[in-house]
Amino acid sequence: MASKSIKHFFQSLKERIETYESVSSFSEISRRYFVINGFDGAVTILGIILGTYMVGNTDPRIVIGSGLGSSLAMAISGFSGAYIAEKAERLRKMRELERSLFMDVNGTIIEKASDFASILIAAIDGLAPALTSFIGLFPFILCLKGIIQLKTATYLSSLLIFILLFIMGSYIGKIARENVIKYGLLTFSAGLLVSLFSLLIGHI
């Protein structure tokens, strides 16, 4: 009986999300926000990792603390900024729709879909940099536990971030129906540029 109730709940949720998507078309915007902010998170962590390495850091807690602080700031900023901007934009479109239809859409599926889209897009905007940051910082958590050495954590984190950058770039290429390798290399190159600047700053 409980399994049927759970199945019914998820089926109902799926149908509701599909309905909201058909009304508000949030999936395309969500994908774009995820890639953009995931990219920001990954590149920021890469800069922290290489920057602290170049100045002779010997404590993984410094990298973890700096990385978590940055990712938290990006998550809060991303969520609040995206929600305010998305909410305002969707309210504007609702008011335009009301004027063209000569009717009030408050309380309708249009308003519910708009509110759902605003919250979902903001959540993705906030979670994306936090997720990529955590992936980049994970080797330093292993280092903190004594499983790997700091130098190994630095190399492994950098490798993971470059892989993430390439995957995100390839995904952009897939969405755009362009060459996925080309777009993957473009985001990969952005990581190389950050690495170069981090190395140069470390020598100052």
C-alpha positions as CSV (number, residue, x, y, z in Angstrom):
1,M,0.0,0.0,0.0
2,A,2.8,2.4,0.9
3,S,4.7,1.6,-2.3
4,K,1.6,2.4,-4.3
5,S,1.2,5.7,-2.5
6,I,4.9,6.6,-3.1
7,K,4.6,5.6,-6.8
8,H,1.4,7.7,-7.1
9,F,3.2,10.7,-5.5
10,F,6.1,10.6,-7.9
11,Q,3.9,10.0,-10.9
12,S,1.8,13.0,-9.8
13,L,4.9,15.1,-9.3
14,K,6.3,14.1,-12.7
15,E,3.0,15.1,-14.4
16,R,2.9,18.4,-12.5
17,I,6.5,19.3,-13.5
18,E,5.8,18.4,-17.1
19,T,2.8,20.7,-17.0
20,Y,4.8,23.5,-15.5
21,E,7.5,23.0,-18.2
22,S,4.9,23.2,-21.0
23,V,3.7,26.5,-19.5
24,S,6.9,28.2,-18.4
25,S,9.6,26.5,-20.5
26,F,12.2,26.5,-17.7
27,S,14.3,23.5,-18.8
28,E,16.4,25.4,-21.3
29,I,17.1,28.3,-18.9
30,S,17.9,25.8,-16.1
31,R,20.5,24.0,-18.3
32,R,22.1,27.3,-19.2
33,Y,22.3,28.4,-15.6
34,F,23.7,25.1,-14.5
35,V,26.6,25.2,-17.0
36,I,27.4,28.9,-16.5
37,N,27.5,28.7,-12.7
38,G,29.0,25.3,-12.6
39,F,31.8,26.7,-14.8
40,D,32.2,29.6,-12.4
41,G,32.5,27.3,-9.4
42,A,35.0,25.0,-11.0
43,V,37.3,27.8,-12.3
44,T,37.1,29.6,-8.9
45,I,38.2,26.5,-7.0
46,L,41.0,25.9,-9.6
47,G,42.3,29.4,-8.9
48,I,42.2,28.8,-5.2
49,I,44.0,25.4,-5.4
50,L,46.8,26.6,-7.7
51,G,47.1,30.0,-5.9
52,T,47.6,28.4,-2.5
53,Y,49.9,25.8,-4.0
54,M,52.2,28.5,-5.5
55,V,52.5,30.4,-2.3
56,G,53.7,27.3,-0.5
57,N,50.6,26.2,1.4
58,T,51.1,23.0,3.4
59,D,47.7,22.7,5.0
60,P,44.7,21.2,3.2
61,R,42.3,23.0,5.6
62,I,43.3,26.3,4.0
63,V,42.2,25.1,0.6
64,I,39.0,23.5,1.9
65,G,38.1,26.5,4.0
66,S,38.7,29.0,1.2
67,G,36.9,26.8,-1.3
68,L,33.9,26.1,0.9
69,G,33.6,29.8,1.7
70,S,33.8,30.8,-1.9
71,S,31.3,28.1,-3.0
72,L,28.9,29.1,-0.2
73,A,29.1,32.8,-1.3
74,M,28.5,31.8,-4.9
75,A,25.6,29.6,-3.9
76,I,23.8,32.3,-1.9
77,S,24.6,35.0,-4.4
78,G,23.5,32.7,-7.3
79,F,20.2,31.6,-5.7
80,S,19.1,35.1,-4.5
81,G,20.2,36.9,-7.6
82,A,18.7,34.4,-10.0
83,Y,15.4,34.2,-8.0
84,I,15.0,38.0,-7.9
85,A,15.9,38.4,-11.6
86,E,13.8,35.5,-12.8
87,K,10.8,36.3,-10.6
88,A,10.8,39.9,-11.9
89,E,11.1,38.8,-15.5
90,R,8.3,36.3,-15.2
91,L,6.1,38.8,-13.4
92,R,6.6,41.2,-16.3
93,K,5.6,38.5,-18.8
94,M,2.5,37.6,-16.7
95,R,1.4,41.3,-16.6
96,E,1.8,41.5,-20.4
97,L,-0.2,38.3,-20.8
98,E,-2.9,39.7,-18.6
99,R,-3.1,42.9,-20.7
100,S,-3.4,40.9,-23.9
101,L,-5.9,38.4,-22.6
102,F,-7.9,41.0,-20.5
103,M,-7.9,38.6,-17.5
104,D,-6.3,38.1,-14.1
105,V,-3.9,35.0,-14.1
106,N,-3.3,35.1,-10.3
107,G,-4.0,31.7,-8.9
108,T,-4.0,30.0,-12.3
109,I,-1.6,27.3,-13.6
110,I,0.3,30.1,-15.3
111,E,1.2,31.8,-12.0
112,K,2.0,28.4,-10.3
113,A,4.3,27.4,-13.2
114,S,6.0,30.8,-13.1
115,D,6.6,30.5,-9.3
116,F,7.9,26.9,-9.7
117,A,10.2,27.9,-12.5
118,S,11.7,30.9,-10.6
119,I,12.5,28.7,-7.5
120,L,13.8,25.8,-9.6
121,I,16.1,28.0,-11.7
122,A,17.4,29.8,-8.6
123,A,18.1,26.5,-6.9
124,I,20.0,25.2,-9.9
125,D,21.9,28.6,-10.1
126,G,22.9,28.2,-6.5
127,L,23.7,24.5,-6.4
128,A,25.7,24.3,-9.6
129,P,28.8,26.1,-8.3
130,A,28.5,24.3,-5.0
131,L,28.5,20.9,-6.7
132,T,31.5,21.6,-9.0
133,S,33.4,23.2,-6.0
134,F,32.8,20.1,-3.9
135,I,34.1,17.8,-6.7
136,G,37.2,19.9,-7.0
137,L,37.8,20.0,-3.2
138,F,37.1,16.3,-2.6
139,P,40.8,15.2,-3.0
140,F,41.7,17.7,-0.3
141,I,39.2,16.1,2.0
142,L,41.0,12.8,1.4
143,C,44.2,14.6,2.2
144,L,42.8,16.0,5.4
145,K,41.9,12.4,6.4
146,G,45.5,11.3,5.6
147,I,44.6,9.1,2.7
148,I,46.6,11.0,0.1
149,Q,49.4,13.6,0.2
150,L,48.8,17.4,-0.4
151,K,50.7,17.4,-3.7
152,T,48.7,14.4,-4.9
153,A,45.5,16.2,-3.9
154,T,46.5,19.3,-5.8
155,Y,47.2,17.4,-9.0
156,L,44.1,15.2,-8.6
157,S,41.8,18.2,-7.9
158,S,43.2,20.1,-10.9
159,L,42.7,17.0,-13.1
160,L,39.1,16.6,-11.9
161,I,38.3,20.3,-12.6
162,F,39.8,20.1,-16.1
163,I,37.7,17.1,-16.8
164,L,34.6,18.9,-15.5
165,L,35.4,21.9,-17.7
166,F,35.7,19.8,-20.7
167,I,32.4,17.9,-20.0
168,M,30.5,21.2,-19.4
169,G,31.9,22.6,-22.6
170,S,31.0,19.5,-24.5
171,Y,27.5,19.7,-23.1
172,I,27.2,23.3,-24.3
173,G,28.2,22.1,-27.7
174,K,25.6,19.3,-27.6
175,I,22.9,21.8,-26.7
176,A,24.0,24.1,-29.5
177,R,24.3,21.1,-31.9
178,E,27.8,22.1,-32.6
179,N,31.1,20.2,-32.4
180,V,31.3,19.0,-28.8
181,I,35.1,18.5,-28.9
182,K,35.5,22.2,-29.9
183,Y,33.4,23.5,-27.1
184,G,35.0,21.2,-24.6
185,L,38.4,22.5,-25.6
186,L,37.2,26.1,-25.3
187,T,36.2,25.6,-21.6
188,F,39.3,23.5,-21.1
189,S,41.4,26.4,-22.4
190,A,39.7,28.7,-19.9
191,G,41.0,26.5,-17.2
192,L,44.5,26.6,-18.7
193,L,44.3,30.4,-18.7
194,V,43.3,30.5,-15.0
195,S,46.2,28.1,-14.3
196,L,48.6,30.3,-16.1
197,F,47.6,33.5,-14.2
198,S,47.7,31.6,-10.9
199,L,51.2,30.4,-11.6
200,L,52.3,33.9,-12.7
201,I,50.8,35.5,-9.5
202,G,52.5,32.9,-7.4
203,H,55.9,34.0,-8.8
204,I,55.3,37.7,-7.9
